[in-house]
Amino acid sequence: MAREIESTVNTSNSIMKKNSYLIYPNPVTQLLTIDKSPSMKVEYNITNQLGNFQASFFGNFDESSTNYSIEGLSDGLYILTGVSDSGESFSTHLIIAR
C-alpha cells in the first residue's frame, strides 16, 4: 500500500496545516509551536538536508500544543518529522532564519 506524504516549504510567516497538526511559525526565529488534534503522544525529529539528526523532542498525550526552542540549530532548511503513538506520521520542511 502506498502512502502519500505531504511536504511544503512556506517562505512567508504564515501558518501551515498538516493533517491534524498545525505547525508555526515558518520560518522559525526562536520558538516552534506544534498544535495537534486530537491530543496524542508524538515524537518529533529534526534532520538537516543531508539527513543528519539534529534534535528530538516529545509532545505529551495530555498536551494539545508543544513548543520547542530552536536555539541550538543554525539558520537553514531542515526536515521536521513526527510519529504518534498510533503510528500516524508527517514530514515537512522547516526554515530557521533569525
CYANA upper distance limits for C-alpha pairs under 8 A (distance plus 0.5 A):
  5 ILE  CA     90 PHE  CA      7.22
  5 ILE  CA     91 SER  CA      7.40
  6 GLU  CA     18 LYS  CA      8.22
  6 GLU  CA     90 PHE  CA      7.91
  6 GLU  CA     91 SER  CA      7.41
  6 GLU  CA     92 THR  CA      7.57
  7 SER  CA     91 SER  CA      6.65
  7 SER  CA     92 THR  CA      5.06
  7 SER  CA     93 HIS  CA      6.97
  8 THR  CA     92 THR  CA      6.48
  8 THR  CA     93 HIS  CA      6.62
  9 VAL  CA     92 THR  CA      7.99
  9 VAL  CA     93 HIS  CA      6.04
  9 VAL  CA     94 LEU  CA      7.66
  9 VAL  CA     95 ILE  CA      8.44
 10 ASN  CA     14 SER  CA      8.07
 10 ASN  CA     16 MET  CA      8.08
 10 ASN  CA     26 ASN  CA      6.85
 10 ASN  CA     27 PRO  CA      7.90
 11 THR  CA     26 ASN  CA      7.40
 11 THR  CA     27 PRO  CA      6.99
 11 THR  CA     95 ILE  CA      8.32
 12 SER  CA     26 ASN  CA      7.46
 12 SER  CA     27 PRO  CA      7.58
 13 ASN  CA     25 PRO  CA      6.43
 13 ASN  CA     26 ASN  CA      6.12
 13 ASN  CA     27 PRO  CA      6.65
 14 SER  CA     24 TYR  CA      7.66
 14 SER  CA     25 PRO  CA      6.78
 14 SER  CA     26 ASN  CA      7.13
 15 ILE  CA     22 LEU  CA      7.64
 15 ILE  CA     23 ILE  CA      6.96
 15 ILE  CA     24 TYR  CA      5.70
 15 ILE  CA     25 PRO  CA      6.55
 15 ILE  CA     26 ASN  CA      7.55
 16 MET  CA     22 LEU  CA      6.49
 16 MET  CA     23 ILE  CA      6.10
 16 MET  CA     24 TYR  CA      7.03
 16 MET  CA     26 ASN  CA      8.34
 17 LYS  CA     21 TYR  CA      6.39
 17 LYS  CA     22 LEU  CA      5.10
 17 LYS  CA     23 ILE  CA      6.92
 18 LYS  CA     22 LEU  CA      6.63
 18 LYS  CA     23 ILE  CA      8.03
 18 LYS  CA     90 PHE  CA      7.87
 20 SER  CA     36 LYS  CA      6.19
 20 SER  CA     37 SER  CA      5.81
 20 SER  CA     38 PRO  CA      7.81
 21 TYR  CA     34 ILE  CA      7.05
 21 TYR  CA     35 ASP  CA      6.09
 21 TYR  CA     36 LYS  CA      5.08
 21 TYR  CA     37 SER  CA      7.14
 22 LEU  CA     33 THR  CA      8.49
 22 LEU  CA     34 ILE  CA      6.04
 22 LEU  CA     35 ASP  CA      5.42
 22 LEU  CA     36 LYS  CA      6.92
 23 ILE  CA     32 LEU  CA      7.95
 23 ILE  CA     33 THR  CA      6.41
 23 ILE  CA     34 ILE  CA      5.11
 23 ILE  CA     35 ASP  CA      7.06
 24 TYR  CA     28 VAL  CA      7.97
 24 TYR  CA     32 LEU  CA      6.64
 24 TYR  CA     33 THR  CA      5.92
 24 TYR  CA     34 ILE  CA      7.08
 25 PRO  CA     32 LEU  CA      6.94
 25 PRO  CA     33 THR  CA      7.60
 26 ASN  CA     94 LEU  CA      6.87
 26 ASN  CA     95 ILE  CA      6.48
 26 ASN  CA     96 ILE  CA      8.07
 27 PRO  CA     94 LEU  CA      7.21
 27 PRO  CA     95 ILE  CA      5.08
 27 PRO  CA     96 ILE  CA      5.89
 27 PRO  CA     97 ALA  CA      6.55
 28 VAL  CA     32 LEU  CA      6.64
 28 VAL  CA     70 ILE  CA      8.33
 28 VAL  CA     94 LEU  CA      8.09
 28 VAL  CA     95 ILE  CA      6.64
 28 VAL  CA     96 ILE  CA      5.33
 28 VAL  CA     97 ALA  CA      6.60
 28 VAL  CA     98 ARG  CA      8.03
 29 THR  CA     70 ILE  CA      8.19
 29 THR  CA     96 ILE  CA      6.57
 29 THR  CA     97 ALA  CA      5.99
 29 THR  CA     98 ARG  CA      5.30
 30 GLN  CA     69 SER  CA      6.40
 30 GLN  CA     70 ILE  CA      6.24
 30 GLN  CA     71 GLU  CA      6.95
 30 GLN  CA     98 ARG  CA      8.12
 31 LEU  CA     67 ASN  CA      6.98
 31 LEU  CA     68 TYR  CA      6.09
 31 LEU  CA     69 SER  CA      5.06
 31 LEU  CA     70 ILE  CA      6.57
 32 LEU  CA     67 ASN  CA      6.07
 32 LEU  CA     68 TYR  CA      5.61
 32 LEU  CA     69 SER  CA      6.80
 32 LEU  CA     70 ILE  CA      7.51
 33 THR  CA     65 SER  CA      7.45
 33 THR  CA     66 THR  CA      6.22
 33 THR  CA     67 ASN  CA      5.04
 33 THR  CA     68 TYR  CA      7.03
 34 ILE  CA     65 SER  CA      6.13
 34 ILE  CA     66 THR  CA      5.67
 34 ILE  CA     67 ASN  CA      6.95
 35 ASP  CA     64 SER  CA      6.22
 35 ASP  CA     65 SER  CA      4.79
 35 ASP  CA     66 THR  CA      6.90
 36 LYS  CA     40 MET  CA      8.05
 36 LYS  CA     64 SER  CA      5.83
 36 LYS  CA     65 SER  CA      6.70
 37 SER  CA     64 SER  CA      7.00
 38 PRO  CA     64 SER  CA      7.79
 39 SER  CA     60 ASN  CA      8.43
 39 SER  CA     61 PHE  CA      5.93
 39 SER  CA     62 ASP  CA      6.55
 39 SER  CA     63 GLU  CA      6.70
 39 SER  CA     64 SER  CA      5.61
 40 MET  CA     59 GLY  CA      8.04
 40 MET  CA     60 ASN  CA      7.02
 40 MET  CA     61 PHE  CA      4.63
 40 MET  CA     62 ASP  CA      7.50
 40 MET  CA     63 GLU  CA      8.18
 40 MET  CA     64 SER  CA      8.24
 40 MET  CA     84 SER  CA      7.13
 40 MET  CA     85 ASP  CA      7.59
 41 LYS  CA     58 PHE  CA      7.78
 41 LYS  CA     59 GLY  CA      5.98
 41 LYS  CA     60 ASN  CA      5.11
 41 LYS  CA     61 PHE  CA      4.74
 41 LYS  CA     62 ASP  CA      8.41
 41 LYS  CA     84 SER  CA      6.16
 41 LYS  CA     85 ASP  CA      6.17
 42 VAL  CA     58 PHE  CA      6.21
 42 VAL  CA     59 GLY  CA      5.49
 42 VAL  CA     60 ASN  CA      7.17
 42 VAL  CA     61 PHE  CA      8.16
 42 VAL  CA     82 GLY  CA      6.80
 42 VAL  CA     83 VAL  CA      5.99
 42 VAL  CA     84 SER  CA      4.64
 42 VAL  CA     85 ASP  CA      6.68
 43 GLU  CA     56 SER  CA      7.76
 43 GLU  CA     57 PHE  CA      6.60
 43 GLU  CA     58 PHE  CA      5.12
 43 GLU  CA     59 GLY  CA      6.94
 43 GLU  CA     82 GLY  CA      6.04
 43 GLU  CA     83 VAL  CA      5.93
 43 GLU  CA     84 SER  CA      6.87
 44 TYR  CA     56 SER  CA      6.10
 44 TYR  CA     57 PHE  CA      5.83
 44 TYR  CA     58 PHE  CA      6.38
 44 TYR  CA     59 GLY  CA      8.19
 44 TYR  CA     80 LEU  CA      7.43
 44 TYR  CA     81 THR  CA      6.09
 44 TYR  CA     82 GLY  CA      4.85
 44 TYR  CA     83 VAL  CA      7.17
 45 ASN  CA     53 PHE  CA      8.01
 45 ASN  CA     54 GLN  CA      8.14
 45 ASN  CA     55 ALA  CA      6.30
 45 ASN  CA     56 SER  CA      4.94
 45 ASN  CA     57 PHE  CA      7.15
 45 ASN  CA     80 LEU  CA      6.28
 45 ASN  CA     81 THR  CA      5.80
 45 ASN  CA     82 GLY  CA      6.92
 46 ILE  CA     53 PHE  CA      6.81
 46 ILE  CA     54 GLN  CA      5.97
 46 ILE  CA     55 ALA  CA      5.62
 46 ILE  CA     56 SER  CA      6.79
 46 ILE  CA     78 TYR  CA      7.05
 46 ILE  CA     79 ILE  CA      6.11
 46 ILE  CA     80 LEU  CA      5.18
 46 ILE  CA     81 THR  CA      7.03
 47 THR  CA     51 GLY  CA      5.90
 47 THR  CA     52 ASN  CA      5.75
 47 THR  CA     53 PHE  CA      4.97
 47 THR  CA     54 GLN  CA      5.58
 47 THR  CA     55 ALA  CA      7.57
 47 THR  CA     78 TYR  CA      6.22
 47 THR  CA     79 ILE  CA      5.78
 47 THR  CA     80 LEU  CA      7.24
 48 ASN  CA     52 ASN  CA      5.95
 48 ASN  CA     53 PHE  CA      7.23
 48 ASN  CA     54 GLN  CA      7.17
 48 ASN  CA     77 LEU  CA      7.29
 48 ASN  CA     78 TYR  CA      5.09
 48 ASN  CA     79 ILE  CA      6.69
 49 GLN  CA     77 LEU  CA      7.16
 49 GLN  CA     78 TYR  CA      6.30
 49 GLN  CA     79 ILE  CA      7.44
 54 GLN  CA     73 LEU  CA      8.08
 57 PHE  CA     68 TYR  CA      8.13
 58 PHE  CA     66 THR  CA      8.33
 59 GLY  CA     63 GLU  CA      7.31
 59 GLY  CA     65 SER  CA      7.93
 59 GLY  CA     66 THR  CA      6.05
 70 ILE  CA     96 ILE  CA      8.44
 73 LEU  CA     96 ILE  CA      8.38
 74 SER  CA     96 ILE  CA      7.72
 75 ASP  CA     95 ILE  CA      8.01
 75 ASP  CA     96 ILE  CA      5.28
 75 ASP  CA     97 ALA  CA      5.52
 75 ASP  CA     98 ARG  CA      7.35
 76 GLY  CA     95 ILE  CA      6.35
 76 GLY  CA     96 ILE  CA      5.78
 76 GLY  CA     97 ALA  CA      7.14
 77 LEU  CA     93 HIS  CA      7.38
 77 LEU  CA     94 LEU  CA      6.36
 77 LEU  CA     95 ILE  CA      5.20
 77 LEU  CA     96 ILE  CA      6.94
 78 TYR  CA     93 HIS  CA      6.24
 78 TYR  CA     94 LEU  CA      5.52
 78 TYR  CA     95 ILE  CA      6.71
 78 TYR  CA     96 ILE  CA      8.20
 79 ILE  CA     91 SER  CA      7.33
 79 ILE  CA     92 THR  CA      6.24
 79 ILE  CA     93 HIS  CA      5.10
 79 ILE  CA     94 LEU  CA      6.21
 80 LEU  CA     91 SER  CA      6.15
 80 LEU  CA     92 THR  CA      5.91
 80 LEU  CA     93 HIS  CA      6.58
 80 LEU  CA     94 LEU  CA      6.74
 81 THR  CA     89 SER  CA      7.68
 81 THR  CA     90 PHE  CA      6.09
 81 THR  CA     91 SER  CA      4.81
 81 THR  CA     92 THR  CA      7.06
 82 GLY  CA     89 SER  CA      5.87
 82 GLY  CA     90 PHE  CA      5.92
 82 GLY  CA     91 SER  CA      7.09
 83 VAL  CA     87 GLY  CA      6.48
 83 VAL  CA     88 GLU  CA      6.16
 83 VAL  CA     89 SER  CA      4.84
 83 VAL  CA     90 PHE  CA      7.33
 84 SER  CA     88 GLU  CA      5.78
 84 SER  CA     89 SER  CA      6.85
